[in-house]
Amino acid sequence: RSGKLTPSQVAKNIIAMLEDCDKSTPPLRAIVQWDQEQIMLMAEASTARYRNKCTLSYLDGIPVCLKEEFKVVPYHHRVGTVYLGTEPETEDATVAKKLREAGAIIIGVSNMHELGTGTTGCNPNRYHKIPRNPYKPNHFTGGSSSGSAAAVAAGLCPVAIGTDGGGSVRIPASFCGVVGLKGTFGRISCHGSLPLSYSTVSVGPLCTSVADAAIVYSILAEPDPLYPYGLKQPKATLSGMCAPDLKGLKLGVDWTFFKACDAEVLSICEKAVEHLQSLGASVVEVSLPEMEEVRVAHVICILSEMRDFLQPDFNKHFHEMNLDTRANLALASQFTALDYITANRQRTRSMRFLREIFTTVNCILTPAVASTAPRIYESDLLTGSSNLSFTVRCMRFMQLGNFTGIPGLVVPIGYSTAGLPIGFQVMAKWWDEAVLLRIGLKLEQFRYQTKKPSIYYDILA
């Protein structure tokens, strides 16, 4: 607004940096498709709007990227594979369309775990390669919205869009030290993303700050006639988000569940809980029942739905898939209709338990991920990585939100002694994202420093 900088200047910087991060050793691989001409067209239109004082929204001129799971004109809708999206896309997903209407500058589509089937982001195929964690390039970003988290952490854009069916926004947000919001199921339209698992996936932003996440959320969260699951939602608000303290809020913690994480993660997460208490919130011990059943039932639901949707691909493109994708889809084929029905009965039970818990507390607190980002080994670059016990651990605090549809927010709160980011998660009742953002703002004050990642681009320079 001051005119010191124009969207066109920022866009030129980003283009130079996208060229640079492809040439670096190892390459960052955050953005896997971009087009200089497209970026400059959007930036010049935004620059003209600023000049004429007729900007479209708070996102006007802001660089954003979208996970390759979304259709974005004119890029290939590959969804992390080598065989999908053979032709350039001619139609935008709803979120891409809304971002354009808000004046945002789409700088490209971001890398992802193939077909969203993993939590590391490891994707050795020729179009994608392995995105690097900007804090430690020999560590994974987390998945499956891997490139989205890396792009935000590395400074290429302050906003990226991901999808989350088993922690796919929140795990990479935690590993890369950025904010990740998974909206309530149905809150932000999934239309135009590959419908891998229709009952567990929510869309949400990965951002540099909670305030940015609130802005993006307020622009994207509304019913979409093309996406039936979100039609009956209440209006999205940010009410009370900027309250000076947390007085009157009750924060639920199941300590047994909370403590199942690495010692380093636990120690800082416990301090974060104390910080929230010091701002006037009260901590209430709650019991989250049947969490082992939730874990198994979520896996049955998400994998059965993915297997159903990807059955033709599995038969026709098996040899073009990464090894861990094949393993996951093969595992999924062992589930029966009976397993799926039983899992959905568990969902009804778990939602009922949560409804009761939310009559006594405003939210549930957990660590984001039980550990920090794992190392990348040489073999991962060639064959990919498959470590089921690690995947299970990664998803531990994530699955409840995907399985029951409640919203969750991950906020970075500190670093391990090795210098890797550690995140904290807040979950709330359905449609109550406002309380998450309110608590998230206060969690940011707890983090006494933000360390600069070793790969960082200053797009305003």
N, C-alpha and C positions, 0 to 999 in steps of 0.2 A: 504493500500500500504506500510505503514511503517513496517508492520509485528508485531506491538504491540498487535494486536488483530486479531483473525481469525473468519471467518463466522461460523465455528463450535463452537467456544466458545460462540458467540452471540446466536446461535441456542440453545445451552444447557441452557443458561440464560432464553431464551424465554419459553422453555418447562417448566422450574421450575416455571416461572411466570404464565403460562397458568394454571398450576395445582393450584397455589396459588389463582388466581383470581376466580376460580370456587368454592374454599372453603371459600372465604371471606364472611362477612355478611354486606350488602346483596351481593350476587355474582354479578360480573361486567357484565357477559353475553354478552361480545363483540364478542368473537369468539365462535361459536356454534358447529363447527366440526373441529377437528385437529388430526393429527397422528404423534406421535413422530418419528417413523421410516422414514416417508416421509420427514419430516423437516430435519432430520439428513443426509439423502441421498443427498438432494440438497445442504446442507451446506458443506458437505465433498467434494463434486465435486467442489464447488466454492473455498474452501480452497486450493485445489490442483491447481486450475487455478491461484490463487494469487501467490502460491509458484513458479509456472512455468512462471509467468509474461505473462499469455495469457488470461486475463479477457475478457468477452464478451461485456460488456457495462458498463456505469456508474451505472447500477442497479445490477451488479454482486455482489452477497452476501447480497443484501439488503432485509430485511424481508418485505413481503407484505401480505395483505389478500384481498380476493374478496368477495363481497356481495353474499349471497346464491342464488341470482337470476341468477348467472352464473354457467355453468357446469364446475366443476373442478374435475379432476380425483384424487383420488378415492372416493370423498365425495358424499353424497346424495344430489341431486338437488331438495331440498324441497321448496325453494322459500318462506320460512316463514310459510309453512303449516304443518299439520300432515299427509296429505294423498298423497302428490307428492313425487317423488324420492325414491320409495320403494327399488330400487336396487342401489348399488354404480355406479357412473358415469364412463363411459368407454372412453369418448371423451371430450377434453377440449374446452371451448369457445375460440374464437379467442384471446381475451385479455389475457386469462390464458396462451395460447400457446405462445404468444409474450413475456409475462413476463418470462416464462421458458427459451425461446430462449435467453433472455437478461441476464440470470443467476440469476434472482431474486429468493429468497427463499419464497415459498408460505407457510405461517404458518397456513393456514386453511381458512375456509369460515366464514363470519361474519353474525351476526344476522340482521334481517330486519323485518319491519312491514309486516304482512301477505299479500302476493301477492302485496305488494307495495301500499296498498290502504289507507294509512294514513300518517299524518305528525308528529305524536308523537313518533313512534317506539314502541308503546305499543303492546306487543304480548304475551298474557298470556298462550299460549298453551304449552304442556309438553316438546316439543323439544327446545323451544326457551326461554321462560320466558322474563322478561322485562330488556333490557339493561339499565345500569345506567350511568348517566352523571358524568364523572370523576371529574368535578368541584363541583358538589353537588349531591351525590348519591340518594337523595330523589327527584331528578328532572329528567324529560325525556331527552333523547338524541336528540329528533327530528327524523323525518323519511322521506322516508322509509329506507335510507341507514344508519340505526341507529348504528349497530355494527361496521360498517366501521369507523364512526366518533369517537365512544367511544374507539376503538382500537388505533387509531392515538393519540387521546388526552391523553390516559393513558400511552402512550409510548411503547405499545407492538410492534408497527411497525411504521416506518415513512411514509408509503404509504399504502393506501387502495383504492380499486376500487368500485365505486358505479354507480347507474343509476339514471337518473333525468327526470321524466315525469311531475312533478309539484313542483319542488324544492327539490326532494329527495336526491340530493347530497348537495345542498346549504343550506337547512334548518338545517340538523344535523351539517354541518360544522360551521354554525353560532352559534348554541346552545352549541356546544362543544369546541368552540374557536380554530378551525383549518381552513386551507385553503381548499376551495372546488371549482373545476373548472367543469362547464358544457360546453363541447365542442359544436361547431356548430352542428346542426342536421346532422348526417351522418359522422361526422369527425372521430370518433372512432367506430370501428365495434361493433355492438350489436349481432353479430352471436354467438349463444350458450347461449344467455340469454333468459328467457321466454318472448315471444313477447306479452307482456301485452297490450301495446298501441304503434302501429307502427309509428304514426305520431308525437308524442310529446316527445318520450324518447331519451335522449342522454346519452352517457357514459362519466364518467370523474373521475379523481383522487381526493381523500381527502388526504392532506399532512400536514406536520408540517410547511412547508415554501413555499413561492411562487417559489423559485428556484427549490425545489423538484418537485413542480407541473409542472414546465417547462420541467424538465428532463423526467418525466413520459409521459407528453404530446408528447414530441418529439419522444419518442419510440413507443407510441401507435397510433399516428394520421397518418393513411395512408389508402388508399383504400384497401378493402378486397373483393376479387372476390365472397365471399360467402354472402356479404352484399350489395345489389344493391344500397341502398340510398346514399352510400358514394363514388361511383365509379368515379364521375366526379369532385371530389374536387381538388382545387389548392394545390400545395405542401405546407405542414406545415413549417413555418419558425419561428425563434425567433428574426427576424431582429429588431434592435433598442431597444431590451429589456433592455439592460444595459446602455442606454443613461444616462449621468450624471444628466439631469434635464428633465422637461416636456415641455420645450419651444416649441411653435408651436402647441401644442395639444389643441383642443377645447372640453370641457367637458359639455355635455348637462344635465340640471337639470329642471325637471318639479316640481316646488316647492310645488304646491298644492298636487300633488301625493306623493312627497318626505316626506311631513310633517305628513302624516297619520300614525303616529306610536307613541309609548309611549314617554313621555317627556324625559326620561333618554336616550333612544335610539337616539332621535332627536338631543339632545344637543351634544352628542359625534360625531354623523354623520356630523353635520354642521361644527364642528371643523376640521373633516377630509377633507371636501371640501376646507376649508381655507388653510389647509396644502398643498393640491395639487396645489392650486393657488399660494402659496408662492414659488413653484418650477418652476413657469413660465407658467403653463397652464392657459388658460382663461376659465371662466365659462360662458356658454351661456344659457339663459333661453329658454327652448323648451316646446312645449305643446304636451303631449302624448294623442292623441284623442281616444275617445270611450273606455276608460279603463274598464268601467263597462261591456260593450259588450264583450270585450276581456275576462274578468273573466268568464262570463257565457258561452261563446262559447268554451273556453278551457275546462271547466268542462264537457260540452256536448261531446266534441271530445274524451277526455281521458276516460271518463266513458263508452261511447258507444263502443269504441274500446275494452276496457277491458271486458265489458259485452259480446260482440260478441265472444271474444276469450275464455272466461270462462263460456260460456253458459252450456256446458256439465258438468263442475265442479259444477256449481250452482245447476243443477238438481240432480246430483249424490252424491255430497259431502256436501250439504247444512248444515247438522247437525254437520259436522266436522269443519266448518269454524267459525272464531271468529265473535262475534256479529256485530262489526262495518264493517267487510267485507260484511256480509250479507246485512246490511243496505245500504251500498254504491252500491252493485250490484242490490239490489231491486230498489233503486232510479234510477239507470241507465236504468232499464227496462221500465221506464216511458217515456224515450226520444223516439221520432219518427224518421223515415228516414228524414222527413222534417226538424226536428230540426238539425239533423246532417249536412244536405246539407246547411242550412242557416248558421250554425256555420262555415262551411268551406268557405262560401262566405265572412264571416267576416274575416277569416284568410287572404284571398287574399287582402282585404281592408287594414288590419293592416300591412301587409308586404309592401304594397305600401306606407303607411304613413311613415313607418320606413325607407324605401329607400330614401324618401325625407329628413327626419330628418338627416340621415347619410351623406347627401351631405353638411350639414352645421356643423356637430360636429363629433368627432372621437369616442365618446362613450357617454353612458347615465349612470348617477350615481343615486343610490338609497340606502337607508338602506337595509341590507340583509333581516331581519325579523322585523316586527313591534314591537315585544316584546322579552323578554328573555325566556329561557326554563321553561315550566310550571311544577308545582309540581306533584309528583306521589301520588295518594291516595290509601288507603288500598283496596278499591273496584276494582281499576284498575288491581290489581294483580290477581284477580279472574275472572272478567268479561271483562276486557279490558276497553278502554276509548273511548267515542264517543262524541265529542264536535264540532259540525259543524261550529259554529261561530268562534271558535278558529282556525279550519282548514282553513277557508276562510281568516282569518287575517294572518295566517302563510304564505299563498301562494300569498298574495297580490303583493309583488314585484317580485315574481318568474314566474308568469304565462305568462307574455309577452315573455320571453325567450323560454319557452316550446312551446307556441302557434305558434310563428313565426320562431323558429329554430335558433335565434341568440345566440351567446355564452355569458356566464356570469361567473364572478369570484367573490367569496366571500372571504374576508380577515378579520381576527379578528382585531378589532381596540381598544378594551378596555373592561371594566367590569362595571356591574351595582353595586349599593351600596351593594347589596346582594352578590356580588362576582361572578355573572354569566356572561359569555362572551357575547359581542355585536359585530356583524359583519357588514361589509359594502359591497355593491355590485357594480361592474362595468360591464356594458354590451357593446358589440361592434357589428359592422356589421358582417354579415356572413363571416366566415373563417378568421376573424381578431383577433384571440386569442393572437397574439404577442403584440398588444397594451394593452390588458388586463393585461398581465404579466408584461409589462413595468410599468403600473400604480400601479399594485399590489406590486411590489418591493418598490415603494415609499410610499405606504400605510403602509408597515411594519415598515418604519422608524418613522411613526407618533405614533405608539404604543410604548410609552416610557418604558413599562415594560411588561413582560409576566409572569403572576402569575402561579405558579405550581399548577396543579389540586390536589384535596385531595386524589384521587387515581392515583398514578403515579409509573411506573416501569422503572428503569434505566437499559436497556438491555445491556449497555456497561460496567456496573460495574464489 
